[in-house]
Amino acid sequence: AATLISTKAPQSNGTGTVTVSLQCGTALAVWQRGAFLEYIETPSIVDATVQGEACEPYQGCRLVVTIRSPSATVADITHLSVVLSGVALQESAGATRAQILSLSRSSLTLLVVIPPPISSGNMTIRISPLTALPGFTPAQLAVSTILEIVGRTPLIRTLNPAESLATGGATVEVHVSGFAPISASSDVSLSLGGVSVTP
């Protein structure tokens, strides 16, 4: 009959495979073919870089994340969970999207498309496998990185046209960046030369 002996693996000095042997009293040590324990490296983020424009309020961005030693249970994007927290996002912008750019046993490079946040602050991006190897939980194999959402003061970029007759009446388009989305003209107050005008 088989006997079950349970123990916790001791800390290792690194990754690799070790043999498992057993000794009872003064009897000779015994082992069975294939009785090996593999120490694996915990996944870790080695790089997280914003592509193109910086992540700002009301402007979505793209983040490329490289993970060393990803979980062996990840074969494609359907095996991953990407969760954003810490900064609220525009609901109308849709869900966070992710795409695997490259995947090997030693490395995973992931593109995370982040919907526009509605404020500045620190956003946490948590990436975890949906399933884990036996003996692990997905939480143990999860990785996180912090992305700073930097707020900018709204800025008038251009006026079109930039001239009007002294009698007034020209329709002027004001192009602004760093401004919250406008759903109605009543959300904005505008003045030209100190005179309030209706947008």
N, C-alpha and C positions, 0 to 999 in steps of 0.2 A: 504494500500500500504506500502511496505517496504521502509525504509529510510536508505541510506548508510552513515555511519559516519566513517571517516578514521582518524587514529592517529598512532603515533609511540610508540612502547612499551617502557616503562621506564626501566632504568637499574635495574637489580635484584641483590640481595645479594647472590644468588646461583641458583642452578637448582631446578626445581619442578613445580608444577601446581598451578596457581592462578585463582580465579573466576573473571569473567567479569560482572560488574553491571553498570547500567545506571540510572541517575536521571535527570529529567527535571524540572527545577525551584524548587518549594517547594513540588512537588509531591513526593510520596514515591519512593524509589529506586526500580527498576524493574530488573529482570534477567530472563534468559531463561535457561531451563535445557540443559546442555551440553555446556554452554558458558564458556569455560575454555581456558586459555592460558598456554602453557607449555614452560618453560624456559629450554633450553638444553645447555649442556656444549660444548664449541668450541673444535673441535678435536685438540690434541696436541701430539707431539712425546715425549715419556717418555724414549725411549732407541733406540740407533742405534749402532750396534756392527758388526765389520768386522769378518767374519768367516774365520778361517784358515790364509792364508798368507795375509800380508798387501797389500793395494792397491798401486801399483807402476807403473811407466811408462812401457808400453809394457807388462803388466801382468794384466789380468782381476781379479776381486775379487767378493766376495759375501757379501752382507750387509743385516743383519736382523734388521728390523725396527718395533718397537712396538708403536702403536698409541692408545691413550686413547680417548674414545668417538668418534668413527668413524661415518661418516654420515650414517644414517639409510637407505640411498638409495643404499648402497654397499652390494650386495648379493654374488658376486663372482668377480673374477679378471677382467671380462669383463666390470665391472662398475667403474674401476679405471684407471687413467692416471698417468704414472710415466715418468717424464721428467728430463733428466740430462743436466746441463749447466755449463759453467765456464772452462771446460777442454775439448779439442778436443779428440775424440775417433778414434781408428783404424776403417776405413770404412769397411775393409774386415772382421771384427770380427762379424758383424751382429748387430741386434738391442738389446736394453736393454730388459731383460726378468724379469718378476716378477711372484711370486707364493704366494698365501695366505696360511700361515701355520696354522693359527687359526683365527676365527672370532666370536665375540659375540657382543651384544649391547654395552658393555662397553670397548671392546678392539679388536684391529686388529693387528696381527703379520704377517709381509710380508717379504719374501725373495726377494731381488733385486740382479740379476746377472748382474754385470757391465762389459761391454766389455773393453778390454785393452785401457787405455788412452795413448796418445802419448807424454805427458809432465807432469811435476809436477804442483801443484797448488791446489786451493780450488774448489772442485766440489760441486754444489748445486743439491740435489735430491729433487724434488718437487712432492708430491703425492696428487692427488685431485680426488674427485668423478666426474664422467662424467655428472651426474645429481644431483640436490640438492632438498631438501625439499622445499615446497612452502614458499615463502618469503625470500629464501636464493639464493645465486649464488654459483656455484662450487668453485669460487675463495675464497669466504668467508669460505669455509670448507676445503681449501687446507692446507697442512702442508709442511714444508721444513726442511732439515737438511744439514749441511756442512760436506763434507768428504775431508780430506786432502790427496792429492796424493803426496807421498814423493818420490822424485827422489833419485836414488842411483848412485854412480860412477860405471861405468862398471868394472867388476872384472873377472879375469881369475880364474875359479874354479879348473879345472884339465887339465892335459896334458895326452894324451894316444897315444903312450907310452911316458914315461918321460925320455927315453934314446935314443941315436942315436950313431952309429959308427962315429969315427972321420972323416971318408971319406964321411959322409953325406948320403943322399938318403932315410932316414926313413920317412914314412908318419906319420905326427904328427897331432892328433886331438886336437883342442883347444876348451874347453868348457867354455863359457862366460855367465855371468848373467848381467842384467841391460843394455843390449845392444839393440839398435834399430833393428827391423827385417831387415834381409839382403836379398835382392832380386837377387843380382848378386855379384860374387866374386870381381868385380871391385869396389864395395862399401867399401871395407876394405883394409887397408894397414897393413901388418904384418911383424914383424922382429924377427929373432931368433939370439940372441947374437949380436945384432946391425946390422945384415945383413938382408936387405930387401929380402923377399921371396914372391912368388906368391901364394895366397890362392887357 
